[in-house]
Amino acid sequence: MGTLRFKYGPVFDTNLRVYTVRIKSKPISNPPTFGCDTFRTTHRFELGDARTLANVASRSVDLVVTSPPYPMIEMWDPLFRELNPATGRALDHGKGARAFDLMHSELDRVWAEVVRGLKDGGFACVNIGDAARTLNGTFELYPNHARVIEGMRGLGMSMLPGVLWRKTTNKPNKFLGSGMLPPHAYITLEHEHVLVFRKGRSRRFSQNENARRGQSSYFWEERNSWFSDAWTDVRGTDQRKRTGARTRSAAFPLALPYRLISMYSLQGDVVLDPFSGTGTTTVAAACAGRSSIAVDMDRKIQEEARRRLLQSLPELQGTVEGRLRAHREFLRRSKRPPSTGGPVSHVYGFPVVTQQERHIRFWRPTQVRPGPGNTVEVDYGPSLEE
């Protein structure tokens, strides 16, 4: 199996200590100890079927961030036909409701594996859009988000407030139906859903995890933006792939998984994406100082994702330094800056708004290299502002 190794910079002392986590066929079980000068995270690339996550141990993953193939979106018809020939027959006979149920039955098997792999208190974040389609002469909406909620709740997951991701289309002619003539014009779908689920009760933290929790905090202004129920500041990506294994990727932008990983996990945690595709979640995990497991059934796509991570060092560094620059800009432009004598970052020396932000720390990736097997390791050190 492949892994990624990340080395991270100092936390509270100045003695250089490197913590290495060795992974074979099982997920990372012991995250790096914090309070050290450097640490590493490991990223595994698993070739396999998301419906049977054979190399993901039970209760071994802290967070799942993924975007599955969207049922009833035509670009995914061939995949669902392959998974279950009955789906193809339903589509061929114009039986949309039947095809919709069969497609989600395949995803239900994935969600069962996700729940098995999650630790108690772990989160699953699912980005999915609804589908609008004409079959047998009838135009109809297929509510994918509602069906995923039904499947997850049926597995015992608790649903939490989610996000409506406003994803404006760039099509010059985006009208559906009868154009300017009522009543058969249809509303254009320009949003997707980010569904958030938790396994069991709230996570409990050990002493080491509490230290990591403080360093994993986010700025007050990030909290206000990230935890809004509508995201309008995350732009979609071009779905057309001119090179690579697929003509269309269905990838979400890096900002989306990076934000979710920062919101729902700690530095050193393990993030799983059972539909990893071109590896955006993996890169986001590396940016955030988390380890990851990427699963995909397409060997070429998996190889492409691994290459992407190996070449991602400038992107990783830019993301980390960008958050520090954004906070300094917030301080400069804020009409209500933190008060004199108020909380100050212990690491960077600049003001912060709340006491909970005092221990925030950003680890700057310094090296990305191949690990054992089909893995990648990334070393981290202190950010440039330390």
N, C-alpha and C positions, 0 to 999 in steps of 0.2 A: 504494500500500500504506500501511497505517497504522503508526505507530510510537509508542512511549512514550519520553519523555526523563526521566531522573532526575538531579538535581543532588545531589552528595554533599559532606559537610563536610570539614574539614581532616584531614590525616593526620599529617604530621610538620612541615610548615612553616606559616607564617601568611599567606603571600601568596595572595590570591584568584585562582584560576585555574579556568576553566570549560572542560571538555572535552566537545565535542559530537560524537556519532557520527551521521552522516547515512546513512540506509538508503533504498534504492530498492526493487528487487524481490529483493534478495539478503539473506541473514542478515548480522548484524553480524560483521565480520571482525577489527576492531581495538577491543578493549574499552578503556574509559577508562584513562588513565594514573593510577596512584595516587601519593601524595606531593603531592597538591593539596588545595585548600580545598574544592572542590565537584566533583561530576561527575554525569553523567546516564546513565540506562539507557533503552533504546528497546524498545517492545513493539509488535510487528506483529500485525495480525489478518488472516489469509488465509482467504478463502472458497474452499474446494476439497475435493477428495476425498483422504482420507489415504492411499489406495492409490497415488496419483501426486502426490507432494509437489513439484510443478513449480517452485515458488518457493523451495525450500530447496536451497541449493547443497551439493554433496558435501563432506564433511568440514568442515562449518561450525558444527556444534552441539556444545556441551560436555556437555549432559545432556538426556535425554528423561525426562519424568515424565508418565504418562498412565494412564487407566483406560478400556479399550475397551468397546464394547457386549459384554455377556456372552452368548456362544452358549448356546442352549437355555433362556434366561430369556425368558418369554413376552412381556414388554414390548418386547423387541428383535426379535421374529419379523417384524413388518412391514418393518423395515429390511433384514434378511437376505433376505427374500423379494424385495425390490426389487433388491438387489444381484445375486441369482442366482435366477431362477425355479425352478431345479431344487431349491433348498432348500425352497421352498413345496410342491412336489410330494412331497418326502420326508416333510415334516411331515404333509401331508394323508393319506398312506398309512401313517402310524404308524412310519416307518423312522427311529428316533431316531439310530442310529449313523451313518446316511448323512447326515442333516441336520447332525449335529455336525461331521462331517468337512468338509462343504461350507461351513459357517459359518467354520470355522477356516482354510479355504483362502483366504477373503477377507482374514482378518486376517494371514495369512502375507505377502500382498502389502504390507500396511502395515509389517510388521516388516522387510521387505527395504528399504523406503524409509527407515526409521529407521536401519538399519545404514549405508546409503549416506550419510545426512546427518551421522552422528556422526563426530567427529574420532577419530583413533587415541587410545586411552586413555580415551575418553568412556564414560559410563554410561547405561544405560536402566533405569528403574524402572517396573514394570508392576503396577498394582493390579488384581487380578481375583479373582472368586469362582467357585466351582464351582456347578453347577446340579443340582437334583433335580426330576424330572418324570415324570409318567405319560403314556405314549403307547401306544395300542393295548392298554390294560389292564395294562401293565407299568410298575411304578415302578422308576426307575433313576437312578443318579448319573452325571453327565457331568463329568469332571475337567478343567475348563478350564485350571487352572494347569499341569497336566502337559502338555497339548497346546501351550500357549504356550512352555513350556520346550523341547519338541521342536522347535518351529518356530525359535526363536532359536538353539538350538545347531546346527541344520541350516544356519544362515546364518553360522556361525563365531563366534558370540558365546560368551564364557566366562561360565558361571553362577557367581555368588558367593552367600554365605549371605544368605538373605532373611528376611522377617518374617512371622509369623503374626499377623494383626490381629484381635484378639478384638472382635467387633462384635455385642454382645448385642441380640437382637431385643426390641422393645417390644410385640409382639403379645400380647394377653391369652390367646389360645389358640394355642400354637405347636407343638402335638404333630402329628406326621406318622404316618399309618398307623392302627393298631388301638387307639390310646389306651393304656389300662391293661392290655390283654390281649396276652400274648406269643403267637406270636413275631413278629408282623407290625407292630410299632411301629418307627419309624425315628428315628435320631439327627437332631436338628435342627441345621442348619448355622448356626452363630453366629460364624463367622470367615471372613476373606478372606485372600488372599495378597498380599504385596508382593514381587515377584520382582525380583532385581537382576542385571544383566548388564553386562559390560564388553567393549568392542571392542578387541581386541588386547592388548598389554602395558600395564603401568602408565604413567600419564601422566608426562611429563617437564616440568619447569617452567623457564621463563626467569627472569632476574633480577627482572623486573617481576612475573611471576607468583608468585615466591617471596614478594615483599612483600605481594601480595594474599592469598596463602595464609595468612600470619601474621595478617592482619587478619580473615580469614574463619574463624578457629579457633572452636571451641565450648568452653564451660566443662566442667570435669571431671565435674560432676554431670549435665550434659546428655549427655556421652559415655556415661555409665553407663546412662542411660535409653534414649537413642535407639538404641544399638547392641545392645540386647537383641533376642533372636529372637522375642519375643512382646510385642506392644503392647496393653496393657489400658487405657491412659490417654487414648486418642484415641477420642472418641465419634463415632458415625455421625451423618449428617444426615437430616432428613426428606426422603424421596424425592418427596413430593407437592408439586407446584408449582401453587399456586392461581391464579397469573397467569403470563403469558409464553407462549412459543411451544410448549412441551410440557406435558403434564399431569404428567409425571414427569421428573426431571432426572438421576437416577443419579449426582449429584455426590458427591465425597468431601469431608470437612471440611477447612478451610484448614490445620489443623495437620498433616495428612498430607503434602501436597506441600511445605509450608514446611520441615518436618523433613527430608525427602529432599533438597531443594535445598540446605539448609545442610550436609548430610552429604556430598554427592557433587559439589559444584561450588564455585567461588570467586566472590567478589564481582566483578562485571563480566563474568562468563561469560554464555553464551547458553543458554536453556532452551527446549526444544520440547515442545509438547503437540499431537499430531496428532488427538486427540479432545477438543478444548478445552471444548466444551459451554458452560456458564455462566461459564467463565473463572476457576475456582478456582486452577489452576496459575499463571495469569498474575498474579493478585493475590499469590500466594505468592512468585513471583519478584520482584515489585516490593517486597514486604516485605523480602526478603533482599538487595536491591541487585544483582539479576541482570537482564539483558535477556531478552526472551522472544519466541517466535513461537507464535501460537495459530491452529490450523487447525480449521475446522468446515465441513461442507457445508450447514448450515442458516443462511440469511441472518438470520432473525429471532433465532435463538439467538446468532449472532455479534454482532449489534447490541446485544443484551442484555448480553453479556459486556463489550463495550467501554464501555457506560454504567456497568456495575458498577465497572469500574476507575476511570473518571473520578470516581466518587462515593466512592472508597475511602480517601481521605486519613486520616480518623480511625482506620480499621481498620489501615492501614499503620503509623501512628505508635504506636498502642496495642500492636501486636505487637513493635515494636522496644523500646519502653520497658519492656514486660512482661518481656523476658528479663533486663534489667538489674535490675529489681526482684526477680525470682526469684533471681538470684545473691546479692543482698544478703540476702534472706531465708534462703537456704542458709547463708550465713556466720553469720547470727544464730542459727540453730537447730542448726547442725552440732555433733555430739558430738566430731568430730575436725576442728576448723577448721584452715586453713592456719597453719603455725607462724610465730611472730614472727621476722622476719628472712628469711622465705621469699620466693617470687616475688610480685611486685606488678604489677598492670596499669599499663603505661606511660601509658595514656590516662586511666584513671579513678581510679587511685591506691588501689583496694581490693585486698586479698589475692586471689590465685588459687592453685590447688593445684599446678599444674605450670608449668615454664618455657615450654611451648608456648603457654600462654594469655596471656602478657605483652603481646602485640601486638594482642589482640582489639579490634575496633572496630565499633561499630554506627552506621550512617548513618541519620539520621532524615529521612524524606520531608518536604519542605516545600511542594511544589506538584505537583499532577497536572493536566495540561492536554492538549488535543488536539494531535497532531502532524500532519505532512503526510499527506494521504490518510486512510486508515483506521487511524491510529496514535494512540498516546498517549505523552506524555513526562512523566517524573516527575523533579523536582529534589530533591536531597538536601543536607542540611547535617549538622553534628555533632549528636549526641544531646544531650538536655537536661542530662545529667550531666557534660558536658565543660566 
